[in-house]
Amino acid sequence: MNHISLGEWKTYARGDMTADNRTFYEQHLYTCDQCMTLYMEAVESIQDEIPIIEEPSYIDEILSKIPFEQNKKISVEKEITKKWHEEKVFHYVLAAAMTFVLMTSGVFSELTNVSTQFEKNQQTHHQSSFTENVLNKTTDLLGRVEQSQKEEANDNE
């Protein structure tokens, strides 16, 4: 790979190159880390030659070239009125009132009674699951098969 010298990178940094050479140098920077380091050194070495922008007057020049329509006025702060049922406070008050009504009516205590009653019924009426039943029947079947094989073996002796 051909590397570009520091002097050529200084010329590139000053902008004293043709468009074709600039394109070639830019493409080369994408692929070569060593030349990127040389380019950074070149920029640092010619830093004193680069003009310093003291005032942002160029911004005023750019803004003066942009056409603005004076007839249209944009209101930044447009006040939107919300209906009373769309306010957050209304939702908080409604949730608090519903919670209070449900607590005083005993709905929550009834729910806990139902759940504890359900748990008690599950413990007293413990039924084996379908899988347990299949496993137990399979084990019994295999036990009977083994026993019959032993009996046949004893009969053959």
N, C-alpha and C positions, 0 to 999 in steps of 0.2 A: 504494500500500500504506500503510495506517495504521500508524504506529509508536506504541509505547506509551512513555509518559514515564518518567523515572527514578523519580519519586515512586510511580508505580503498581508499578514493579518492586520497590521497597523494600517495599511492602505485600505483594506476592506472596512475597518472600523471607522475610518475618516469618510468613507463613502466615495472614494476616488476610483471607482471601478465601473466597468460596463455592466449592463444588466445580465448578460450571459455569464460573466465571471462571478457576479454576486450569487446567481442561482447555483452555480457549481460549488462555490464555497459554502453556501448554506446547506446544500445536500451533504457535503463532506462533513460538516459539523455534526450532523445526525448520526454518522457512523464511526467517527474517530474521536475517542476520548483524549488522546494526546493533543490533537489539534484544538480541541475545545479548551484545554488548559492553556495552550499558546494564545488562543483568541482572548481569553480572559486576561492574560498578562498584557496583551497588546492594548486592550481597552483601558487597563489601569495605567499603562505607560503614556497614553495620549490623553489622559483625563484632563490635563491642564489645557489642551487645545480645544476641547469641546466647549462651546459657549454655554454659559450658565443663564438660565432663565430667572431673572430677578423678580419680575412681576408676572402675574397670570393675565397679561393683556391679551394673549392669544384667545382666551376664553371669551372675552368681549367681542373680538373679531368674529369668532365662530357664531356666537349668539346673534350678532347683527345680521348675519347672512341667512338665518333661519326665519322664514316668513311666519308671522303670527297673525291670527285672525282677531281683530279687535272687537268685532261685533258679538262674538260668543263669550259670555262670562260663565265661568265654571264656579259653582259654589262648592267649596270644599266641605263645609260643615252644613249638611242638610239634616235637619232634625226630623227624625222619624217618630211618630207617635205610635205607641203600642197600645193595644187594647188591654183592659184590666186583667183578662184571663191569660194573657201572654207574658205577664211579669213573673220574674223568678220568685219574688216574695209571695205571690199568690200560691205558687206550687208548694213552697215550704209550709205555709199556713195550712193549706189543704192536707198535706201529708201529716202534719202534727195533729190536726183535728181528727183525721181518720184513725190514727194510732190511738188517740185518747178514747174514741168511741169504741173501738174494738177491745181495748183493754178493760174498760168499765163494763162492757156487755158480757165479758167472760169468754169470748171466742178463743183467745189464746190459751186460757186454762183448759178449755174443752179440747183443743187440739193436742195439748200435752197429755190429757187423760186418754184420748183415743190412741195416741202412739204408745203409751205405756201398756194399755190394755192389749194392743196388738202384739207387743213384745211378749207379754205373759202368755197369750194364746199360742204363740209360736214355740215357747219353751215347754208348755204342757203337752201340746199335740205335735211333738217332734216326729215327723214322718221322714222316712229315709227318701232320698232322692231317687230318681229313675236310674241314674248311673250306679248308685249303691245297690239297688235291686238287681240290676243286670250283673254286676260284679259278684254279688252273693250267689246268684243262681249259677253263674259260670264256675265259681269255685266249688259249689256242691256237685255240679255235673262232673268236673274233673276228678273230684274225690271219689265219686261212684265208679268212674271209669278205671281209676287206679286200683280200687278195691276189687273190681270184677277181674282185672288182669291178674292180680295176685291170687285170687281164688282159682282162676284157670291154671295158673302156673303150679299151684299146690295140687290141683287135681291131676295134672299131667305127670307129676313125679311119682 
